[in-house]
Amino acid sequence: MKIVEKEITIGELEEMSGKMFGNLVKAVVDVEKEIMAIDADLHADEEALLLEKGSEQKNLWGINIYPEMKGPDFVEFDSMINLRPSQNNRSRGVEDVTIQKNILEIVEKLVKKNEQSA
């Protein structure tokens, strides 16, 4: 498990997905600090790591990243940690379109997609 503060490559994500679930990497994004925790079996473990590092619960959202996909299929908003009736989020998804957009912008900033092939 690690926290991504600068950037990570698609190749690194593909390697993680191969070890974990075959085609996805679980991640928790802190929309305030613009960082994410990745590479754990559970979103809850990544959430706990970010909370230990000073993140606030209200800013943490669970997603799945599909490194081999492009466009809207690259990120899936689906995690048990997203169930937050107190924040008007009553599903495993992220219902607020503004928060979704913010998460996608953070992922775009942190994931280096244009790798050179050897």
C-alpha positions as CSV (number, residue, x, y, z in Angstrom):
1,M,0.0,0.0,0.0
2,K,1.3,3.4,-0.8
3,I,0.3,7.1,-1.0
4,V,0.7,8.8,-4.4
5,E,1.5,12.5,-4.0
6,K,3.4,13.2,-7.2
7,E,2.7,10.7,-10.0
8,I,2.5,7.1,-10.8
9,T,2.7,5.4,-14.3
10,I,0.2,3.3,-16.0
11,G,2.8,0.5,-16.1
12,E,3.0,0.6,-12.3
13,L,-0.8,0.4,-12.0
14,E,-0.9,-2.5,-14.5
15,E,1.7,-4.3,-12.4
16,M,-0.4,-3.8,-9.2
17,S,-3.6,-4.9,-10.9
18,G,-1.9,-8.1,-12.1
19,K,-0.9,-8.9,-8.5
20,M,-4.3,-8.0,-7.0
21,F,-7.5,-8.4,-8.9
22,G,-6.3,-9.0,-12.5
23,N,-7.7,-5.8,-14.0
24,L,-8.2,-3.1,-11.4
25,V,-6.4,-1.2,-8.7
26,K,-8.4,0.0,-5.7
27,A,-7.7,3.6,-4.7
28,V,-8.9,6.1,-2.2
29,V,-8.7,9.8,-3.2
30,D,-8.4,12.7,-0.8
31,V,-10.1,15.5,-2.7
32,E,-8.7,18.2,-0.3
33,K,-5.0,17.1,-0.3
34,E,-5.2,15.9,-3.9
35,I,-3.5,12.6,-3.2
36,M,-4.5,9.0,-3.3
37,A,-3.7,5.7,-1.5
38,I,-3.4,2.7,-3.7
39,D,-2.4,-1.0,-3.8
40,A,-4.5,-2.6,-1.0
41,D,-7.1,-5.4,-0.9
42,L,-9.7,-3.1,0.6
43,H,-10.6,0.5,0.2
44,A,-11.0,0.6,4.0
45,D,-7.3,-0.1,4.4
46,E,-6.3,2.7,2.1
47,E,-8.8,5.0,3.9
48,A,-7.2,4.1,7.3
49,L,-3.7,4.9,5.9
50,L,-4.9,8.3,4.7
51,L,-6.6,9.0,8.0
52,E,-3.4,8.2,9.9
53,K,-1.6,10.7,7.7
54,G,-4.0,13.5,8.6
55,S,-6.8,13.3,6.0
56,E,-10.4,13.9,7.0
57,Q,-13.1,11.3,6.4
58,K,-15.3,13.7,4.5
59,N,-12.7,14.2,1.9
60,L,-12.0,10.5,1.1
61,W,-13.7,8.7,-1.7
62,G,-13.1,5.1,-3.0
63,I,-12.6,4.3,-6.6
64,N,-11.4,1.5,-8.8
65,I,-8.8,2.3,-11.6
66,Y,-8.7,0.1,-14.7
67,P,-5.2,0.7,-16.1
68,E,-5.9,-1.1,-19.4
69,M,-9.0,1.0,-20.1
70,K,-9.3,4.5,-21.6
71,G,-11.8,7.3,-21.3
72,P,-14.8,7.0,-18.9
73,D,-14.0,3.3,-18.2
74,F,-10.6,4.2,-16.6
75,V,-12.2,5.1,-13.3
76,E,-15.1,3.5,-11.6
77,F,-16.8,5.1,-8.6
78,D,-17.6,2.1,-6.5
79,S,-16.7,1.5,-2.8
80,M,-18.4,0.7,0.5
81,I,-16.5,3.6,2.0
82,N,-18.6,6.0,-0.2
83,L,-21.8,5.1,1.7
84,R,-22.4,8.3,3.6
85,P,-25.9,9.4,4.3
86,S,-24.6,12.3,6.4
87,Q,-23.0,13.7,3.2
88,N,-26.1,12.8,1.1
89,N,-24.3,10.0,-0.6
90,R,-26.5,7.0,-0.2
91,S,-24.8,4.5,-2.6
92,R,-21.4,2.9,-3.2
93,G,-20.9,5.4,-6.0
94,V,-20.1,9.1,-5.8
95,E,-23.4,10.9,-6.4
96,D,-22.2,14.5,-6.4
97,V,-21.1,15.3,-9.9
98,T,-18.8,18.1,-8.7
99,I,-16.9,15.6,-6.4
100,Q,-16.7,13.1,-9.3
101,K,-15.2,15.8,-11.5
102,N,-12.7,16.7,-8.8
103,I,-11.7,13.0,-8.3
104,L,-11.2,12.6,-12.1
105,E,-9.0,15.7,-12.2
106,I,-6.8,14.4,-9.3
107,V,-6.5,11.0,-10.9
108,E,-5.6,12.7,-14.3
109,K,-2.9,14.7,-12.5
110,L,-1.4,11.8,-10.6
111,V,-1.4,9.1,-13.3
112,K,1.1,9.5,-16.0
113,K,-0.5,8.0,-19.1
114,N,1.9,8.8,-22.0
115,E,4.6,6.3,-21.4
116,Q,7.2,5.5,-24.0
117,S,7.1,1.9,-25.2
118,A,10.4,0.2,-25.2
